[in-house]
Amino acid sequence: MNAKTYDRIATIVFYLIAILIIGILVGLISFILIRGLGHISFDFLTSHPQRIRAGGGIGPQIFNSFYLLVLTMLITVPLGIGGGIYMSEYAKRGWVTNMIRTTVEVLSSLPSIVVGLFGLLMLVNFFGFGFSIISGAIALTVFNLPLMVRITEQGLQSVSVQQREAGLALGLSKWKTITSIVIPEALPSMITGMVLAAGRVFGEAAALLFTAGMSTPPLDFTNWNPLAMNSPLNPFRPAETLAVHIWKINSEGLAPDAKQIAAGTSAVLVIVVLLFNLIARWFGKWIHRIMTAGK
């Protein structure tokens, strides 16, 4: 066979692999949505759960998931972007830099259950945060931070050297070149890192079982004092997220309609993750277009 025949065969194989991956994804999402959409209603999305009776909803769990996401990203994004900028633009080659990269890679490969146990020992017990949202946010930061650092570093390194040299040749300082030229060009990659980190926050359960807890106290959504125990904004209260709720409702099996609740919660979780990904990518493209003057 000649080179063109090999090329056609390789092209067909790669197309088939792509179709297989898309088919698996579509099938999985369709299965979850078909099983759960029938159980979703306004009452289900806004009411409190019932542990031993039929009915109930996931209102507090939805709020907890988004609140935990916001707190985690407020910690992860500045540290991750800062670490990526340092590793890409300022760190000198040597054993210190290699050790940092090795540490980042080791942290990114840690099982979430190990991170959860670390959070239980250090955050919940040693520092006395207890089972709380802040404990969960810090624990999620531990294994989301390496992801943000690596993706930010790779995104910055993908920007051509000529663009950096052009900025310096125009008299810009190194920091001004990074903020005005390098970061805008690397923004799509950085947005991808943020989306991946946010997806892990939404879907994480193991680490949160040992840090954020498996229950939510009665919340008063009219009380926005972050120091009050019944306030939804209190970061030091326990918080059961959607992923933890799915695990708990299935493991307990006390509610007569536990399977329906789990199916509905799974469908809500999938829809939220899909919408968040689409909105985040659209927002990232919009910001990139503004920062690069529409080019």
N, C-alpha and C positions, 0 to 999 in steps of 0.2 A: 504493500500500500504506500501511496505517496503522501507527502506532507498535507495536502488538502484533505485527503480522506481521514487522516488522523485528527485534523482540526475539526472536521464535521462530527466525528464520533465523540471527541471531547466536548464539543458544544452541546450535543444532544444529551450526554451524560450529566453535564452541569445543569442543564435545563430540567432534566428529570429530578435531580436532587433538589433543586429549588422548588419544583412543583410538589414534591413529597413533603418538604418542610412546611410549605404554605398549607398543604392539605391537612397535615397533623394539627397545625395551629388552628385552622378554621374548624376542624372537627372537634377539637377540645373546647374551644370557646362556644361553639354551637351547642354541644352537649350540656355545658354548664348553664347557658342561657335558657335552653328549652326546659330544663328541669326546674329552674328557679324563677323565671319571669312571671309565671302564674301566681306565685305567692307574694309578689311585690305589690304594695299598695301604699297610699299616702299614710295610712295608719301604721303600716309596718315600718315605714321609713322614719316616723316621728315618735312613736310610742316607746315606752320602756319594755324590756324583755320580761317574760314570765318564766320562772324556772320550773314550776311544777304544774302549771295550768296551760291549756292550749291558748294560742293567741300570743299577743305581745309583739314587740318590734325591736328595732336596732337603732333607735334614735341616739342614745348616748354613745353607742359604739361608733357610729359614723362621726360624731363630733370628736370623740377621743382620737380616732385615726387621723383626722385632719389636724387636730391640735398637736398631736405627737409629731406629725410630719413637719409642721411649721417650726416647732422647737428644734427638731433634729437638723433641719436644713439651715436654721439660723446659726447653729454651731458648726455644722459640717462644711458649708459652702465657703465661708471666709477662711477657715483653716485649710481646706483642701486647695482652694485657688492660691492662697498664699504659699503653701508648701510646694505646689506645682511651679509657681513662678520662681521660687528660690532654686528648686532642683534644675529647672531649665535654663535660667538666666544668670544665676549668681553662684551656684555651687561649683567649686573647682574639682577637677578630677583627682581622685585619691581614695584612700581606704575609708575615710570618713563618709564620703559620698556613696561609695559602694555599700558600706554598712547600713546607711539610711535606706538605700534602695532595697537591700535584702530584708530589712525590718519591715518595710512597707509591703513587700511581696508576702512575707510570712503572715502579717496581720490580715491581708486580703484573703488568705486561704484558711483562716481559722474557722472551724464550724461554729454556727451561731449558738449552739447549745453551750459551747465553751465560753463564748462571750457572755452569755446569760449567767453562767455560774460565776464568772469574774465579776459581773455587775452585782450579783447577789452578795458576794463576799465583801467587795470593796465599797460599792455605792449604797446598797441597802443596809448592810450591817456595820461596816467599819466607819463610814462617814455619816451614817444615821439618816440617810434620805428616806429610808423605808421603801415600801412598794409604792412607787410614784411615777408620774409622767416624766419628771426630770431624770430619774434613774434610767428609765427606758430610753430617753433621748440621748443621754451620754453613752449608754451601752451600744445603741445603734450607730452612734458616731464612730465608735472604735473600729467597726468593720466597714463602714461607709467611707471613712476618711482616706484609707489607702486607695480606694477606687477613684475618688475625686482627685487625689494627688497625681496618680499615674495618668489618668485621662487628660488632666490639665497640662501636665508636663509634655505628653506626646502631642497634644494639640499645639502648644507653643513651639515645640521643636519642628513641627511641620511647616511653620512659616519660613519662607525662604530667607537666606542670609542677606540677599540683595535688598530686601525691604528694610531690614534693620540698618544696613549700611546707608541706605538712602536717607533714613531719618537722622542718623548721626551726622551725615554730610550736610544736612540742612541746619545743623546747629542744635538739634534737640538733645536733651540729656538722655541718659540711658533709661531712666524711669519714665520720662515723657514718651520715648520711643516705644517702650513696652505698653504703656496705657493707651497711646493714640494709634499705634500701628499694629503691634503684635497681638494684643488681646482681642481687638475687633476681628482680625483675621482668624484667630483661633476660637472665636465665640461658638460656632456650631459644635465643635468637639466638646467644649466646656458645657454647653447645654445638654449634650448627650450624656455626659457624666452626671449632671444634676438629675436628669430624668431616670437614669439607671439607679442612682442612689435613692430617689424618691420611691421608685417601684419596690425596692428592697424594704423600705420603711412600711409601705402599705401591706406587703405580703409577709412580713416577718411575724413569727409567733413564738418560736423556741426561746429567743433571747428575752422577749417581753414577758414570758411566763414567770421568769425569775426576777424581773426588775419592775415592770409597770404593774404587775399583778393580774389576777384573774377575776376581778370584780370592780364594780363602779358604785360609789356611794350615791344615794339619792341627790340628784342635782337640781338646783333652782336656777333655771335659765334666765330669770329676771335679776339674779344677783351676780353682778360682774365685778365684785370685789375679789381680786386674785388672792387675798389672804384668808377669805372665808372658806371653811371646809366644804360647804355645799355649793361653792361657786364652780362653774365649769372651767374657769380660767385659772384655778389654783393648780400650779405645777407640782405641788407636793401631795396630791391625792392619788389614790390608785386609779387605774384606767384600763378597762378592758377594750381592746381594739377589735376590729372586724375579724381579723385572722384568728385571734385568740378566742373570740366568741364562737367561731366555727368549730374549733378544736374542742372547746368546753361543752358546747351543746351536744356534740356527737359523743364525747366521752362520758358525760353524765347520763344522758338518755332519760332524764326525769320528765321532761315535757312530752305530752302525748304526740305533739306534732314536731318533734325534734328534727326529723329528716327534712320536713318542709321548711323549717326555719333555717337549717343549715344550707339547703339548696337556694333559698332566697337570698341569704347573706352572701353566698358564693357568687351569685349573679350580680349582686350590687357591687361586690369587691371587684369583679372583672370589669364591669361597666365604668366604675370610678377610675381604675387604672388606665383603661383605654382612653377615656376622656382626658385624663390628666396628661397622658403622653401626647395626644393630638394638640391640646391647648398649649402645652409647654413647647412643643416643636414650632407651632405657629408663632408663639410669642418670641422664641429664640430667633426665628427668621426675620421677624419684624424689627427686633432690636439690632440684629446684624445689619439689616438694610439701612437703619438710621445711623449706626456708628460708622459704616463704610460709605456714607453719602450715596446710597442707592446703587452701588456698583455690584 
